[in-house]
Amino acid sequence: MTSDDPLFIQLQNDISRFYKAKYRRKESEQPKLVFFQYSIGRNDDIFTISARLNLPYDALASLNRFLNPDDLKARRLLIIPNQPGIFLSEADTRNELEELMSARHQMTKDYGKPCLVNFGEESIDMVFFPGDRFHAIERAFFLRIIFTFPLERGRLTSSFGMRIGPITGKREFHGGIDLAAPIGTKVFAANKGKVTKIGTSRIYGKFIIITHSNGYQTLYGHLNKVLIRLNQTVNSGMIIGEVGTTGRSTGPHLHFELLKNGKAVDPESKLKK
């Protein structure tokens, strides 16, 4: 779509009508919900498309059932609504993001408006919530700034921040969290990313560093085994190693760190347990 394209002009007029009707609190003046198709360009991402069309990325992501921004890369065509809002399938939830949105709307008893969306090969009954946006937690899921727990089971034995070191006996800063678990317990990637370092150090023993989007990195230390390779792309929940007691350790556990632009942050504030 270009600025002189009649469909683009219609889309912009409809979006403008929607906001004017919302401001006036006159639902009857809102445009009829219709959908357009957009051919995705090589350099497009969901944020540039959103800015070009004056539509929140929440509307594009929920309508096209994306879990994260990278899902756009697998598509040739994007379905575009003529007004902002959130879309949910009536029949099922495809991923954790849709489960969160569905639970929120059920809790608020907001039932939305039924609509039929044609995706080419199939048509899906969906529910439209006009003008709605992602909740903060949903936005964090979509932008991949919430991380999953790196162990199926693990007992927190040391938190992030200042502590008395178990080996030195002195007050020191602990840049992550320690999760006690038996040797050999599987360790999972906490989010999608690229393995940018695998090594062995006096402190961390065998360790892995994974680089994620938005400036985040995760570190997994004291491993018994490393089960992935350098520069490998891993998905959230993928097995990457085993709990051990290598390096400076008083017993089998996983040392897990979360860094934002190179600075350690408290992992518990970003973990979905």
C-alpha distance (Angstrom), angle and dihedral (degrees) to the residues before:
residue distance angle dihedral
M1 . . .
T2 3.80 . .
S3 3.80 130.9 .
D4 3.83 92.1 -100.6
D5 3.81 94.3 46.4
P6 3.85 109.8 113.2
L7 3.82 90.5 -138.1
F8 3.81 90.8 51.8
I9 3.82 90.0 49.8
Q10 3.82 90.2 49.1
L11 3.81 90.8 49.1
Q12 3.81 92.7 50.8
N13 3.81 91.6 46.8
D14 3.82 91.1 51.1
I15 3.80 92.4 48.9
S16 3.80 90.0 49.4
R17 3.83 91.0 48.7
F18 3.80 90.0 50.6
Y19 3.80 94.0 54.4
K20 3.82 92.7 44.5
A21 3.81 91.2 51.0
K22 3.80 91.1 47.1
Y23 3.80 91.0 50.5
R24 3.80 90.4 50.5
R25 3.81 90.7 43.1
K26 3.80 89.6 -127.2
E27 3.78 107.5 136.3
S28 3.82 90.6 178.8
E29 3.82 89.4 67.7
Q30 3.81 93.9 57.0
P31 3.83 115.3 109.5
K32 3.79 121.1 -105.1
L33 3.80 110.2 -93.7
V34 3.81 110.6 -103.3
F35 3.80 134.3 161.5
F36 3.79 134.8 -134.0
Q37 3.80 132.3 -165.1
Y38 3.80 120.6 -124.9
S39 3.83 122.7 -163.9
I40 3.80 107.1 -135.4
G41 3.81 114.3 -128.8
R42 3.79 126.2 -142.9
N43 3.81 94.0 -105.4
D44 3.80 96.9 38.1
D45 3.77 124.2 118.8
I46 3.78 128.3 176.5
F47 3.80 92.7 -101.7
T48 3.82 96.0 53.0
I49 3.82 90.4 46.0
S50 3.80 89.9 48.5
A51 3.81 91.7 51.8
R52 3.82 92.8 45.7
L53 3.80 92.9 51.5
N54 3.83 96.8 38.5
L55 3.80 89.6 -125.0
P56 3.81 125.3 128.1
Y57 3.80 112.0 -108.2
D58 3.84 87.3 -127.3
A59 3.82 89.4 71.2
L60 3.81 93.3 49.0
A61 3.80 93.8 44.4
S62 3.81 97.4 46.9
L63 3.82 94.7 43.0
N64 3.82 92.2 50.3
R65 3.82 90.8 40.9
F66 3.80 96.6 -122.4
L67 3.80 119.6 170.6
N68 3.82 93.2 -164.1
P69 3.84 139.2 -4.8
D70 3.83 93.3 -89.8
D71 3.82 91.3 67.0
L72 3.81 88.0 78.7
K73 3.83 90.2 70.3
A74 3.80 92.6 68.0
R75 3.82 93.5 55.9
R76 3.81 133.6 79.8
L77 3.78 96.1 -170.9
L78 3.79 131.1 39.7
I79 3.81 122.9 -157.0
I80 3.81 110.0 -132.6
P81 3.84 124.4 -161.2
N82 3.79 120.2 -147.6
Q83 3.80 92.5 -129.7
P84 3.80 138.2 34.7
G85 3.78 122.8 -96.8
I86 3.79 145.5 98.9
F87 3.81 124.6 -75.1
L88 3.80 127.1 -156.4
S89 3.79 131.6 -179.1
E90 3.80 113.1 -112.8
A91 3.80 94.1 -147.9
D92 3.78 106.0 45.6
T93 3.79 148.4 -8.9
R94 3.78 113.0 -117.4
N95 3.80 101.2 -166.1
E96 3.81 145.4 2.6
L97 3.80 92.4 -84.5
E98 3.80 91.9 57.2
E99 3.81 90.1 45.9
L100 3.81 89.8 55.0
M101 3.81 92.9 48.5
S102 3.80 92.4 46.0
A103 3.81 92.5 50.0
R104 3.81 91.2 49.1
H105 3.79 94.1 52.2
Q106 3.79 92.3 45.1
M107 3.80 89.1 51.9
T108 3.80 92.8 51.2
K109 3.83 91.2 40.7
D110 3.80 89.8 -128.0
Y111 3.79 103.5 152.6
G112 3.80 99.4 -179.7
K113 3.80 128.0 -159.9
P114 3.84 123.1 -57.3
C115 3.80 116.0 -122.8
L116 3.81 137.4 168.0
V117 3.82 116.2 -129.3
N118 3.80 120.9 -162.5
F119 3.79 112.0 -146.7
G120 3.79 94.6 178.0
E121 3.80 100.9 -110.1
E122 3.80 92.2 41.1
S123 3.77 142.3 14.2
I124 3.80 118.7 -136.0
D125 3.79 129.3 -159.2
M126 3.79 106.0 -129.9
V127 3.79 138.0 172.8
F128 3.80 119.5 -127.0
F129 3.81 123.6 -149.9
P130 3.84 104.3 -165.1
G131 3.79 115.7 -135.6
D132 3.81 93.6 -0.8
R133 3.82 120.8 141.3
F134 3.79 135.1 -163.4
H135 3.79 114.2 -77.5
A136 3.83 112.8 -120.9
I137 3.81 91.5 -100.1
E138 3.81 92.2 47.4
R139 3.80 89.8 49.4
A140 3.80 90.1 51.1
F141 3.81 89.9 51.6
F142 3.79 92.3 49.6
L143 3.81 93.1 47.1
R144 3.82 89.4 44.8
I145 3.78 97.0 -122.8
I146 3.79 93.0 128.8
F147 3.79 113.9 80.4
T148 3.79 130.0 -154.9
F149 3.79 123.0 -124.1
P150 3.84 108.9 -87.2
L151 3.83 94.6 -140.9
E152 3.78 131.3 50.2
R153 3.79 87.0 -137.8
G154 3.77 129.0 6.2
R155 3.80 138.3 147.9
L156 3.80 117.7 -128.7
T157 3.81 106.1 -125.7
S158 3.80 100.7 164.2
S159 3.81 130.5 22.9
F160 3.80 132.9 -150.1
G161 3.81 117.6 -80.4
M162 3.80 137.7 33.7
R163 3.81 117.1 -5.5
I164 3.79 143.4 149.9
G165 3.80 104.3 -89.8
P166 3.83 111.4 -118.4
I167 3.81 91.5 -140.0
T168 3.82 104.2 30.7
G169 3.80 96.0 36.8
K170 3.80 87.5 -142.9
R171 3.80 131.1 117.1
E172 3.81 107.6 -95.6
F173 3.78 142.5 155.9
H174 3.82 116.5 -95.4
G175 3.80 109.2 -154.9
G176 3.80 97.3 -161.9
I177 3.79 143.1 7.2
D178 3.81 129.7 -80.2
L179 3.79 119.4 -136.1
A180 3.80 116.0 -167.6
A181 3.81 115.6 -142.9
P182 3.84 136.8 145.2
I183 3.79 119.2 -81.0
G184 3.79 109.6 -89.0
T185 3.83 95.4 30.9
K186 3.80 108.4 146.8
V187 3.81 116.8 -105.5
F188 3.83 117.9 -149.4
A189 3.80 131.5 -154.9
A190 3.80 106.5 -105.6
N191 3.79 92.8 -145.8
K192 3.79 142.1 -3.9
G193 3.78 113.6 -73.5
K194 3.79 149.5 113.8
V195 3.81 124.8 -76.0
T196 3.80 102.1 -120.3
K197 3.80 100.7 168.7
I198 3.80 138.4 23.8
G199 3.77 117.1 175.6
T200 3.77 152.1 128.2
S201 3.79 124.6 -110.2
R202 3.79 137.1 174.5
I203 3.82 90.8 -113.3
Y204 3.82 105.6 33.6
G205 3.79 98.2 30.5
K206 3.80 108.8 -158.5
F207 3.80 107.2 3.7
I208 3.81 144.0 170.6
I209 3.80 129.7 -151.1
I210 3.81 119.2 -160.5
T211 3.81 121.3 -168.2
H212 3.80 116.0 -145.4
S213 3.80 134.3 -177.0
N214 3.81 124.7 -77.9
G215 3.81 93.8 37.8
Y216 3.82 96.6 -63.2
Q217 3.80 128.1 139.1
T218 3.80 131.2 178.8
L219 3.80 126.7 -153.0
Y220 3.81 125.0 -157.6
G221 3.82 114.3 -165.4
H222 3.84 142.7 -175.7
L223 3.81 90.8 32.3
N224 3.77 123.3 173.7
K225 3.81 92.8 -155.7
V226 3.80 136.7 9.5
L227 3.80 111.6 -142.9
I228 3.80 102.1 -177.5
R229 3.81 134.4 60.3
L230 3.78 134.9 -120.2
N231 3.84 115.7 -83.0
Q232 3.80 91.3 14.5
T233 3.81 116.8 142.7
V234 3.79 111.0 -129.3
N235 3.79 131.8 -169.2
S236 3.79 127.3 -136.5
G237 3.81 109.5 -81.3
M238 3.81 95.1 20.6
I239 3.82 114.9 140.2
I240 3.80 108.4 -110.6
G241 3.80 104.3 164.4
E242 3.79 149.6 -28.6
V243 3.80 131.9 -90.8
G244 3.80 113.8 -103.3
T245 3.77 142.2 154.0
T246 3.81 101.7 -115.2
G247 3.80 121.9 141.7
R248 3.80 122.1 13.7
S249 3.79 98.9 -9.0
T250 3.80 137.1 138.5
G251 3.81 94.2 -158.2
P252 3.80 144.0 -17.9
H253 3.80 111.3 -49.7
L254 3.80 143.7 123.1
H255 3.77 118.4 -108.4
F256 3.81 105.4 -152.4
E257 3.80 123.5 -169.9
L258 3.79 131.9 -177.1
L259 3.79 119.6 -159.7
K260 3.81 129.5 -171.2
N261 3.82 113.5 -160.9
G262 3.80 88.6 -19.5
K263 3.82 95.7 -50.8
A264 3.81 120.9 112.4
V265 3.82 115.5 -117.3
D266 3.79 129.8 -175.6
P267 3.84 106.2 -84.8
E268 3.80 92.2 -156.0
S269 3.81 89.8 67.1
K270 3.81 90.7 60.6
L271 3.80 103.2 32.8
K272 3.79 123.0 108.1
K273 3.78 101.7 -153.5
